[in-house]
Amino acid sequence: MSPAMAGVAGRFASWVHGGGTEVRSLRLLMRPSPSRRLALMPAPLPMLLQFSLGSCAVAHAQMSGADGGDALVEGIGDRNAAEAVKNILDMASRASSRREILHTDFLTPPVLKESISSLEKLTDLKTVAQGGYPQAERCRLSIGHPEIMTTNPDVVAALSISGNFGFVHCSHGDFLGAILGTGIVRGKFGDILLQGERGAQVIVVPELVEFLTLTLDKVGNVPVSCESLPLLALEYEPPRTKSFTTVEASLRVDALASAGFKISRSKLVNLISDGDVRVNWSPVLKNGSTLKTGDVVSVTGKGRLKIGEITPTKKGKFAVELIRYL
């Protein structure tokens, strides 16, 4: 191990074993591989999760006691999401009883949505969701007593990944794979913002910025360099969309999603049965579920669309604006 890497390892080991509320749920492990890269893996405690809602630069919720976790997750159809939310509610219970501020990893949109929905039913706690920028999909939750958490915790950081991508196109998946290749689990970093020929920007937990600057040296076949980036310097654009209107006899999810994704209704029904259709990041359980303005429908392998303005027609049907994300 190089002196620089040894220094980083020492600091990480100190961070893990030095006490505090967050560090007790981490172990620093060396993977038994030739690359000898560091991997941050979560311990059995549910405080920092391996699971990681868009537009969550800062979202607040006031909550009331942290009991009854099982009852609060009963309505969540996705079993994995329900388990993740239950762990977060357990964390909220500890934060309340110990008057601490605890943090999750970066959460996926469905887990984040369900967590915020459940936490809003509680009091005597404050929740802050941060993903680095306003349209962030993956966010971290910080949970603590309002008297303790008087400011937004500093729990996200940004990293710039630069290289000559003018002749070699690297996708989101290429950057994702390169970061995971350093040994970091997915919950330790959030959204990846592609910057075209310049590379990408990624949101990470602050403790991993130095580690990535030392270990991430290639994306695909392109040599790269990494450096810390202020959150205010992040470059992001509103998502590209295409809008069109369809006239349907009902507002059922199978009818609108079929029109929006240009697939047959029978195939859409099969996708629903397979659990591949979600509304607002929650699995659709019934073909006849109805949609409303603002709902976001996602289909595995097809993308996402948003339900826009709904206008009843003179013939008793509905003219629905569908906004397809490109």
N, C-alpha and C positions, 0 to 999 in steps of 0.2 A: 504494500500500500504506500502511495506517495505521501510525503510529509503533509501536503495540502489536504489530501483526503483523510489522513489520520487526524488532522486538526478538526475537520468537519465531523468526523466520527466521534471524537472526544466531546465536542460541543453538543452533539445530538445525545450522546450517552448521558451527559450532565443534565440536559433538558429532560430526558426520560426519567432519570432517577433522582432528580433534585427536588421533587415534591411539587406541590401545587395541585389545583383541581383538575386541569386538563391532562397533565402528563402521566397521571397514574394509569391511564388506559392505553398506553403505548409501550411497545417493546422495540428496541433497535436490533434488527437481525441482519446477519450477513448471509446472503444466499450462497449455497455451496456450488457456485458456478465459476468458470474460468474468469469471467469478467470481474468478479469480486465486488459487485455493486451493492450499495446499501438498499435495504427495503424497509420502509416503515409499515408495520403491520399492526392492526388493532388487537388489543388483548380482549379476553372474554367480556370485560365490562362493557355495557351498552352505551357508554357515554359518548364515545366517538365511533360512528357507525361506518360500515363499508358501503352503505347506501348513500348515495349522495343524491316552480311556477315561474314562469317568466316574469319580467318586469319587477324584479325584487331587489332593486338597489338598496332600499331600506324599507321594510314593512314592519309595522308595530301591531301588537295585539295585547290587550290586557286580559289576564286570566285569573281564575279563582280556585285555589287548592289543587293538588295534583293526585287525587285519588280516583279510583274507578276507571283505570286504564282499559280493562277488558270491555267495559260497557261502552266506552268512547270509540272503540275500534270495531264494534259489532257490525256497523253498516259498510265497512270497507270490503269490497269484493275481492280485491287482489290480496292473496294470502301473504306474499312477501312484503307488500306495502303495509299491510295491517301489522305484521310483526315489527317492521321498522318503526312505525308510529308508536306502537306499544313501548318499544325501547326508549323512544324520545319522551314519552309521557313518564316513564320511570325516571329518566334524567331530570324532568321537570319537578318530580316529587323530591329528588335529592336536592335540587337547587332551592326549593322552597324550604325544606326542613333545615338545611345547613346555611341558608342565606348566602349562597355562592352564585357565581356566574359560570355556567357550563356551555360548551360549544359542541355542535355536531360536526361531522365531515360535510362536504358538499353533497347535497341531497338531490335526487332526481326529481323532475317536476311532479310526478304523481305522489311521491312520498312527501315532498314539501307541501303540496296542496292539502293533502289529508292531515298532515301534522298541524298546519296553521289552523285548519278547520276545527280540529280537536282541541287545540290549545286555547282557541277563542272562547271555549266553554268554561274555562277556568279563570280564577282571579288570584290576586296577590302575587302575580308573576308578570314579567314583561318579556316579550319575545322580539328580537330583531333579526330579520333575514337580510343577508348581504351576499351579493354575487359579483360585485365589482363595478357593474354598470347597470343602467336602468332596464335594459331588455334581457338581463341574464336569466338563463333557464335553470342552471344549477346554482344553488345558494347554500350558505351555511346558516344555521340558526344559533343564536345566542340566547340563553334563557337565564333569567335571574330575577331577584326581587327588585321592584321599581326603585326602592330607596338605595339599593346597591348599584344597579346599572343605570347611572345617570347620564352616560354618554354612550354612543355606539362603539362597541368593542372593535379593536383593530385586529380582525381575524382573516382578512383577505389581502393578498398582494398580487402584483402583476409581473410578468416576465416577458421580455421580448426575445423571440427566437429569429435570428437573422441569418441569411445565406443568399447565395446566388441562384434564385429560382426562375431566372429568365428563360432558361432553356429546358428545365426539368420541372414539370408541374407536380406538385405534391398536394394531395387531398387532405381533408380533415382527418381521415383515417390514418394517413401517413404520419401526421403529427401526433395523433393519439397513440399510435403504436410505438413511436419513438420514445414518448414520455413513459409509457408503461414499461418499455424495455429497460429503463433505468432501475426498475424494481419498485416503483411507486404504485400503490394501489389506486384505483380509480377515484375513490372518495377524497383523495388528497388534492385534487385539482378540479377546477370547474370548467367553464366554457373555454373553447379555443376559437379565437377570432383570426380568420385567415386574412393576410395582408398582400395577397397576390405575389408578385415577384420578390417582395421584401421578406416574406416568411410568414410569421404568425405571432400573435400575442396570446398568452394563456394566463388564466387566473389560478392562483395556487394558495395553499396555506403558507403564511409568512416563513415558517420554519424551514421550508424546503427550497427557498429561493437560492441560497448559496450552494446547496447540494446540486441543484439542476445546472447552475452555471458551471460547475466543475465536471459534471458527468455527461450532460447531453451535448454531444459533439457532432451528431449526424442525424438527418431526417431523410429516409430513403437512401439515395446515394449522394446527397448534397451535404457537404460539411457546413456546420452551423456554429454560431456563437450565441451565448445567452447573457442577458444582463437585466438587472432589476429595472422596473418601469413604474413611475408613479401612476396611480389609478386615474388621475386626471388626464394623463397622456394617452389613455386607451383610445384607439380609433375603431369606431363601430358605426354601422349604418342601420337604419330601419330595415326590416326584412323586405325583400322584393315580393310583390304580390300581383295577382291578376284577378280582376273581379268580373263576374258575369251573373246574369239573372236566369233562374229556372222557375217554371210554373208547375207546381205539384198539387196533387189532391189532398195531401196531408203534410204534416211536419215531422213525420216519422224519420228516425235516423237512417233506416235502410233506404228510404226514398231520396233523401237529401244527399247522403254520402254517395249513393250510386250516381246521382247526377253530377256531383262535384268532382268525383274521381274518374268519371267516364268508364265505369265498369258495370256489368249487369247486376240487376238486383239480386238474382239467385247467388251469384258469386259473393256479393256483399254479405248476404245472409250466412253463407258458409264462413266468411272471415269473422263474422260476429261469433259464430259458434266456436271457432278456434281461438277466441280471445284476442284477435288481432285488430279490433276496433275499440278506440277509446274516445270518450267525450270528457273534455276538461281533464285529461290524463287519467281518468278512471275507466276500467273496462266496462263495455256495454254488455249488459246481461240479457236484454230483451230487444228483439227486432223492432217492436212497436214503441220503444222509448221516443218521446217527442223532444224536439230541439227548440231553442229560443235564440233571440238575438244575443250575440256575444259568445255563444258556445263554440268551443274549438274541437273539431273532430280530427282524429289522427288514425291512419290505417298503416299497419306495418308494411314497409316497402313502397308505400304510395305517397307518403308525406302528410301534410296537414291542411285543413281549410277552416275558415271561420265563418260563422253564420252572421250575415249582415242584416240589413233592413228587411222586415217581413211585411208585405202589404196584401191584404185580402183582395181578391178580384170580384167582379160583379157576378161571376159564375160560381162562386163559392169555393174557389181554389186559393192558392197562396203564391204570390210572386216573391221569391226569396233571393236575396243577394248572397252569392257565395264568393268568398274571398280566398283564393287558393294561394298558398305560400309556395314560392318557386325555389 
